[in-house]
Amino acid sequence: MSYPQHANSPKPRPRNLTMLSSILMGATLATAGSFLAWAPSSPLRTENQVAHAQAVEQTGPAISPAANPNFITNVVNEVGPAVVRIDASRTVNQRVPDVFNDPNFRQFGRFPQGGQERTERGLGSGFIISENGQIITNAHVVDGADTVTVTLKDGRILDGRVLGSDPVTDIAVIKVDERNLPTVDLGNSDQLQPGEWSIAIGNPLGLDNTVTVGIVSGVGRSSNQVGVPDKRVEFIQTDTAINPGNSGGPLLNQQGEVIGVNTAIINGAQGLGFAIPINMVERIATELAENGQVEHPFVGIQMVTLSPTVKEEINTNPNSGLTVSEDKGILVARVLPDSPAAKGGLRAGDIITAIGDTTVTEAAEVQRIVGDGKVGKQISIEVQRNGETTTLKVKPENLPQ
């Protein structure tokens, strides 16, 4: 959700990454007012949900396009009651410029003293994951909110409170005090393949209970590719229509299982929507519900995957400060001062070849391995430096806020 004073916030903009071979388009969070792993069981899955998942695995899809041409209607009827509208508001103080408090100016009229308060409102979507009222949505939907209201499809309006919010993955968990609520079933986003059906239910532009349909058009899209490099997510790409207000709503497969949380669109593009994979969402939401926050391992380097083109760009850029002899591997472009990487001995110009026992060839692989680790648990990083192989020990810290 975005608030009126920054209708384009987080600001979508092209990223001119000098160490990359292309300019990446900026993405906009799909929220009103803007333009823009499967575990056998989990605290977020009820016994009924686990049983449903096992039944699907044993007997095959419960809803099949071939067997039932109205499978989309069936999904909507089954899942729709568990999809909610989220209205959030916050009060901000708009400071009046000091010049208006100058007596020489005040003689010309009345001006508010110090500042004035105003209420900003925004709209998003969410879905119920437990009968006792836990709801998943995007962190940006409830960012800074003083009050959160949840509206169910049956018309009930409930007060919500934020159990936890993680801006790094853009996931938040809301709780309402109600029992016996309808819930969704969670799918397995690790098994997604391009070409599968995808269905979105949400409240785009305030049009409640809107349904759109398409396909999964890509998986594993990095945050850099999507244009939100501050996020730690490998997104699902879909051509299912996602619009402002869809943020936090479910992306569903043809069985009616949630495979992702709708989050972002790219400005000026058509058929390019992005969702956070449900396997990641489930892990993050469990930590948020239990602890109110999530720790993200951080080592403190900027990386780029080398190619002949990237090598040439770096070597011909007088501002890069680096000279690269390799055209394959993962170049450490920068090491942040006083970071775990700096303390462990990594240097700009090192080429990462392995993390622990795993050989890596893409920067996204390094990010994924580090992110799947634990804060404070030491990792081994193998690098090529001046033609020699060196293994360094780095102890990740929690990502600075």
C-alpha positions as CSV (number, residue, x, y, z in Angstrom):
1,M,0.0,0.0,0.0
2,S,1.3,3.5,-0.7
3,Y,0.1,6.7,0.9
4,P,-0.9,9.9,-0.9
5,Q,2.2,11.9,-0.3
6,H,4.3,9.3,-2.2
7,A,1.9,7.8,-4.7
8,N,4.9,6.4,-6.6
9,S,6.7,5.1,-3.5
10,P,8.7,3.0,-3.3
11,K,9.8,5.1,-6.4
12,P,9.9,2.9,-9.5
13,R,12.9,3.9,-11.5
14,P,15.4,2.4,-13.9
15,R,18.6,1.2,-12.2
16,N,21.8,2.2,-14.0
17,L,24.0,-0.5,-12.6
18,T,27.5,0.2,-14.0
19,M,28.7,-3.3,-13.2
20,L,25.8,-5.0,-15.1
21,S,25.5,-5.5,-18.8
22,S,22.1,-3.9,-19.1
23,I,19.8,-1.3,-17.5
24,L,17.1,-2.9,-15.4
25,M,13.6,-1.5,-15.4
26,G,12.2,-0.4,-12.1
27,A,9.2,-2.1,-10.6
28,T,6.3,-0.7,-8.7
29,L,4.6,-2.3,-5.7
30,A,1.1,-3.3,-6.8
31,T,-0.8,-1.2,-4.3
32,A,-3.8,1.1,-4.4
33,G,-2.8,4.7,-5.1
34,S,0.3,3.8,-7.1
35,F,0.9,3.2,-10.7
36,L,2.9,1.8,-11.2
37,A,9.8,-24.9,1.3
38,W,6.9,-27.0,0.8
39,A,7.2,-28.5,4.3
40,P,5.2,-31.6,5.3
41,S,3.7,-29.5,8.0
42,S,4.1,-26.1,9.4
43,P,2.6,-23.9,12.2
44,L,0.8,-22.1,9.3
45,R,-0.8,-25.3,8.0
46,T,-3.9,-26.8,9.7
47,E,-4.4,-30.5,9.8
48,N,-7.1,-30.1,7.1
49,Q,-4.6,-28.3,4.8
50,V,-1.9,-31.0,5.3
51,A,-4.5,-33.6,4.5
52,H,-5.6,-31.8,1.4
53,A,-2.0,-31.5,0.2
54,Q,-1.5,-35.2,0.8
55,A,-4.7,-36.1,-1.1
56,V,-3.7,-34.0,-4.1
57,E,-0.3,-35.7,-4.1
58,Q,-1.9,-39.2,-4.0
59,T,-4.9,-38.7,-6.2
60,G,-3.9,-35.9,-8.6
61,P,-5.4,-32.5,-9.1
62,A,-8.8,-32.0,-7.6
63,I,-9.6,-29.4,-10.2
64,S,-8.5,-30.1,-13.8
65,P,-9.2,-27.9,-16.9
66,A,-9.6,-31.0,-19.0
67,A,-12.1,-32.6,-16.7
68,N,-13.9,-29.3,-15.8
69,P,-13.8,-26.3,-18.1
70,N,-15.3,-24.3,-15.2
71,F,-12.3,-25.0,-13.0
72,I,-11.6,-21.2,-12.5
73,T,-15.1,-20.7,-11.2
74,N,-14.6,-23.7,-8.8
75,V,-11.3,-22.2,-7.6
76,V,-12.9,-18.8,-7.0
77,N,-15.9,-20.3,-5.1
78,E,-13.6,-22.4,-3.0
79,V,-10.9,-19.8,-2.2
80,G,-12.8,-16.5,-2.5
81,P,-14.2,-16.4,1.0
82,A,-10.6,-16.5,2.4
83,V,-9.4,-13.5,0.4
84,V,-9.8,-10.2,2.3
85,R,-9.6,-6.5,1.7
86,I,-7.2,-4.6,3.9
87,D,-7.6,-0.9,4.6
88,A,-4.8,0.7,6.5
89,S,-4.4,4.3,7.7
90,R,-1.7,6.3,9.5
91,T,-1.5,9.8,10.9
92,V,1.4,12.0,9.8
93,N,2.4,15.4,10.9
94,Q,3.0,17.8,8.1
95,R,5.5,20.4,9.3
96,V,4.8,24.0,8.4
97,P,8.0,25.8,7.1
98,D,9.6,27.9,9.8
99,V,9.3,31.0,7.7
100,F,5.5,31.0,8.3
101,N,6.1,31.2,12.0
102,D,8.1,34.4,11.6
103,P,6.1,37.4,13.1
104,N,6.9,39.4,9.9
105,F,4.9,36.9,7.9
106,R,2.2,36.1,10.4
107,Q,0.8,39.6,10.1
108,F,-0.4,38.8,6.7
109,G,-2.6,35.9,7.8
110,R,-3.1,32.9,10.1
111,F,-0.8,30.0,9.8
112,P,-0.8,26.7,11.8
113,Q,1.7,26.5,14.6
114,G,4.5,23.9,14.1
115,G,2.5,21.6,11.8
116,Q,-0.8,19.9,11.1
117,E,-1.9,16.3,11.2
118,R,-3.5,14.4,8.4
119,T,-4.6,10.9,7.9
120,E,-3.3,8.9,4.9
121,R,-5.2,5.8,3.7
122,G,-4.3,2.9,1.5
123,L,-5.8,-0.3,0.2
124,G,-4.5,-3.8,-0.3
125,S,-5.4,-7.5,-0.2
126,G,-4.6,-10.5,1.9
127,F,-5.6,-14.1,2.6
128,I,-6.5,-16.1,5.7
129,I,-4.1,-18.9,6.6
130,S,-5.6,-20.1,9.9
131,E,-9.1,-20.5,11.3
132,N,-8.2,-18.3,14.3
133,G,-7.5,-15.3,12.2
134,Q,-3.9,-15.1,10.9
135,I,-3.7,-13.3,7.6
136,I,-0.8,-12.9,5.1
137,T,-0.3,-9.7,3.1
138,N,2.5,-7.5,1.9
139,A,4.6,-5.5,4.3
140,H,4.2,-2.3,2.2
141,V,0.4,-2.7,2.6
142,V,0.6,-2.1,6.4
143,D,3.8,0.0,6.5
144,G,3.5,2.6,9.3
145,A,-0.2,1.9,9.8
146,D,-1.9,3.1,13.0
147,T,-5.1,1.2,12.2
148,V,-5.8,-1.9,10.1
149,T,-9.3,-3.0,9.0
150,V,-10.0,-6.3,7.4
151,T,-13.1,-6.8,5.3
152,L,-14.3,-10.4,4.5
153,K,-16.2,-11.4,1.4
154,D,-19.3,-12.0,3.5
155,G,-19.3,-8.3,4.6
156,R,-17.8,-8.7,8.1
157,I,-15.4,-5.9,9.1
158,L,-12.8,-6.8,11.7
159,D,-10.1,-4.9,13.4
160,G,-6.6,-6.2,12.7
161,R,-3.2,-5.9,14.3
162,V,0.1,-6.5,12.8
163,L,1.9,-9.5,14.4
164,G,5.1,-8.8,12.3
165,S,6.3,-7.2,9.2
166,D,9.5,-7.9,7.1
167,P,10.3,-5.2,4.6
168,V,13.2,-7.3,3.2
169,T,10.9,-9.9,1.7
170,D,7.8,-7.6,1.8
171,I,5.8,-10.0,3.9
172,A,3.5,-9.2,6.9
173,V,1.2,-11.2,9.1
174,I,-2.0,-9.6,10.5
175,K,-4.2,-11.1,13.3
176,V,-8.0,-10.6,13.7
177,D,-9.9,-11.8,16.8
178,E,-12.3,-14.2,15.1
179,R,-12.7,-18.0,15.0
180,N,-13.8,-20.5,12.4
181,L,-12.7,-18.4,9.5
182,P,-12.4,-19.8,5.9
183,T,-8.8,-20.5,5.0
184,V,-6.6,-21.1,1.9
185,D,-4.5,-24.2,1.1
186,L,-0.8,-23.6,0.4
187,G,0.8,-25.1,-2.7
188,N,4.4,-25.8,-3.5
189,S,6.1,-23.0,-5.4
190,D,9.4,-25.0,-5.8
191,Q,7.6,-27.2,-8.4
192,L,6.2,-24.3,-10.6
193,Q,6.9,-24.4,-14.3
194,P,6.3,-21.7,-16.9
195,G,3.0,-22.3,-18.7
196,E,1.0,-23.4,-15.7
197,W,-2.3,-21.7,-15.0
198,S,-2.3,-18.9,-12.4
199,I,-5.3,-17.1,-10.9
200,A,-5.3,-13.9,-8.9
201,I,-8.1,-12.8,-6.5
202,G,-7.9,-9.4,-4.9
203,N,-9.2,-5.8,-4.7
204,P,-7.6,-3.9,-7.5
205,L,-8.4,-0.1,-7.5
206,G,-11.0,-0.8,-4.8
207,L,-13.0,-3.3,-7.0
208,D,-13.5,-6.0,-4.4
209,N,-13.3,-9.7,-5.2
210,T,-11.9,-9.2,-8.6
211,V,-10.6,-12.3,-10.4
212,T,-8.0,-12.4,-13.2
213,V,-6.4,-15.4,-14.9
214,G,-3.3,-16.2,-16.9
215,I,-0.2,-18.3,-16.7
216,V,3.1,-18.5,-14.8
217,S,5.3,-16.9,-17.4
218,G,8.6,-17.2,-15.5
219,V,10.2,-18.3,-12.2
220,G,13.3,-17.4,-10.3
221,R,13.3,-13.7,-11.3
222,S,15.9,-12.0,-9.2
223,S,15.2,-8.8,-7.3
224,N,17.6,-7.0,-9.6
225,Q,15.8,-8.3,-12.7
226,V,12.5,-7.0,-11.3
227,G,14.0,-3.7,-10.4
228,V,13.7,-3.9,-6.6
229,P,17.3,-4.8,-5.6
230,D,16.6,-4.0,-1.9
231,K,14.4,-7.1,-1.7
232,R,15.6,-10.6,-1.1
233,V,13.1,-12.5,-3.2
234,E,13.2,-14.7,-6.4
235,F,9.9,-13.7,-7.9
236,I,7.3,-15.7,-9.8
237,Q,6.5,-13.8,-13.0
238,T,2.9,-14.0,-14.3
239,D,0.8,-12.5,-17.1
240,T,-2.2,-12.7,-14.8
241,A,-3.4,-9.1,-14.5
242,I,-2.2,-7.5,-11.3
243,N,-3.1,-3.9,-10.5
244,P,-2.9,-1.4,-7.6
245,G,-4.8,-2.9,-4.7
246,N,-3.8,-6.5,-5.6
247,S,-0.8,-6.3,-3.3
248,G,-0.9,-9.0,-0.7
249,G,-3.5,-11.1,-2.4
250,P,-3.0,-14.7,-3.5
251,L,-1.7,-16.1,-6.8
252,L,-3.3,-19.5,-7.1
253,N,-2.8,-22.6,-9.2
254,Q,-5.5,-24.6,-11.0
255,Q,-6.1,-26.7,-7.8
256,G,-6.9,-23.5,-5.9
257,E,-3.7,-23.6,-3.8
258,V,-1.7,-20.4,-3.1
259,I,1.6,-20.4,-5.0
260,G,2.5,-16.8,-4.4
261,V,1.7,-13.4,-2.9
262,N,1.0,-10.8,-5.6
263,T,3.4,-7.9,-5.1
264,A,4.7,-5.8,-8.0
265,I,4.2,-4.7,-11.6
266,I,6.6,-3.0,-14.0
267,N,5.6,0.5,-15.2
268,G,4.8,0.8,-18.8
269,A,4.7,-2.9,-19.4
270,Q,1.8,-5.2,-20.1
271,G,1.5,-8.8,-18.8
272,L,4.4,-8.4,-16.3
273,G,3.3,-9.1,-12.8
274,F,5.4,-10.5,-9.9
275,A,4.6,-12.6,-6.9
276,I,6.6,-13.8,-3.9
277,P,6.8,-17.7,-3.9
278,I,4.6,-19.2,-1.2
279,N,7.4,-21.5,0.1
280,M,9.4,-18.4,1.1
281,V,6.3,-16.7,2.4
282,E,5.4,-19.6,4.6
283,R,8.9,-19.6,6.2
284,I,8.9,-15.9,6.7
285,A,5.3,-15.7,8.0
286,T,6.0,-18.5,10.5
287,E,8.9,-16.5,12.0
288,L,6.9,-13.3,12.0
289,A,4.0,-14.9,13.8
290,E,6.3,-16.5,16.4
291,N,8.9,-13.8,16.9
292,G,7.5,-10.6,15.3
293,Q,10.6,-10.2,13.2
294,V,12.9,-12.1,10.8
295,E,16.7,-12.3,10.8
296,H,18.4,-12.1,7.4
297,P,22.1,-13.2,7.1
298,F,24.2,-10.5,5.7
299,V,27.9,-10.5,4.5
300,G,28.2,-7.1,2.9
301,I,29.4,-7.4,-0.6
302,Q,28.2,-6.2,-4.0
303,M,28.5,-8.8,-6.7
304,V,28.1,-9.2,-10.5
305,T,28.1,-12.3,-12.6
306,L,30.9,-12.0,-15.1
307,S,30.6,-12.4,-18.9
308,P,32.7,-11.2,-21.8
309,T,30.5,-8.2,-22.1
310,V,30.6,-7.3,-18.4
311,K,34.4,-7.9,-18.4
312,E,34.8,-5.3,-21.2
313,E,32.5,-2.8,-19.5
314,I,34.4,-3.0,-16.3
315,N,37.8,-2.8,-17.9
316,T,36.8,0.2,-20.1
317,N,35.0,2.1,-17.3
318,P,37.5,4.5,-15.7
319,N,35.2,4.8,-12.6
320,S,35.1,1.0,-11.9
321,G,38.4,1.0,-10.1
322,L,38.9,-2.6,-11.1
323,T,40.6,-4.6,-13.8
324,V,39.2,-8.1,-14.6
325,S,41.1,-10.8,-16.4
326,E,38.3,-13.4,-16.2
327,D,35.0,-13.5,-18.1
328,K,33.3,-16.1,-15.9
329,G,32.5,-16.3,-12.3
330,I,31.1,-14.0,-9.7
331,L,33.1,-10.8,-9.2
332,V,33.2,-9.0,-5.8
333,A,32.7,-5.4,-7.0
334,R,32.7,-3.9,-3.5
335,V,33.1,-4.9,0.1
336,L,31.3,-2.7,2.6
337,P,33.5,-1.3,5.4
338,D,33.3,-3.1,8.7
339,S,31.0,-5.8,7.3
340,P,31.3,-9.5,7.9
341,A,33.0,-9.9,4.5
342,A,35.5,-7.2,5.3
343,K,36.3,-8.9,8.6
344,G,36.6,-12.2,6.9
345,G,39.2,-10.9,4.4
346,L,37.2,-10.5,1.2
347,R,38.4,-7.8,-1.2
348,A,37.0,-6.0,-4.3
349,G,38.3,-7.9,-7.3
350,D,38.0,-11.4,-5.8
351,I,36.1,-13.9,-7.9
352,I,33.8,-16.2,-5.9
353,T,33.8,-19.8,-7.1
354,A,32.2,-21.8,-4.2
355,I,30.2,-21.4,-1.0
356,G,31.0,-24.2,1.3
357,D,30.9,-27.4,-0.8
358,T,28.6,-25.8,-3.5
359,T,30.1,-24.5,-6.7
360,V,28.5,-21.2,-7.8
361,T,28.4,-19.5,-11.2
362,E,25.7,-16.8,-10.7
363,A,25.5,-14.0,-8.1
364,A,21.9,-15.0,-7.3
365,E,23.2,-18.4,-6.2
366,V,25.5,-16.7,-3.6
367,Q,22.6,-14.6,-2.4
368,R,20.4,-17.7,-2.1
369,I,22.9,-19.8,-0.2
370,V,23.8,-17.0,2.2
371,G,20.1,-16.2,2.7
372,D,19.2,-19.8,3.5
373,G,21.9,-19.9,6.2
374,K,21.8,-18.7,9.8
375,V,23.0,-15.4,11.4
376,G,26.2,-16.1,13.3
377,K,26.9,-19.5,11.5
378,Q,30.3,-19.3,9.8
379,I,30.5,-20.1,6.1
380,S,33.5,-20.8,3.8
381,I,33.9,-18.7,0.7
382,E,36.3,-19.9,-2.0
383,V,37.7,-17.1,-4.2
384,Q,40.2,-16.7,-7.0
385,R,42.7,-13.9,-6.2
386,N,45.7,-13.1,-8.3
387,G,45.5,-16.4,-10.0
388,E,45.4,-18.4,-6.7
389,T,42.6,-20.1,-4.9
390,T,41.9,-18.8,-1.4
391,T,39.3,-20.0,1.1
392,L,38.0,-17.4,3.6
393,K,35.8,-17.8,6.7
394,V,32.9,-15.3,7.0
395,K,30.4,-15.1,9.9
396,P,27.1,-13.5,8.6
397,E,25.5,-10.9,10.7
398,N,21.8,-9.8,10.8
399,L,21.0,-7.5,7.8
400,P,21.2,-3.8,9.0
401,Q,17.9,-2.1,9.0
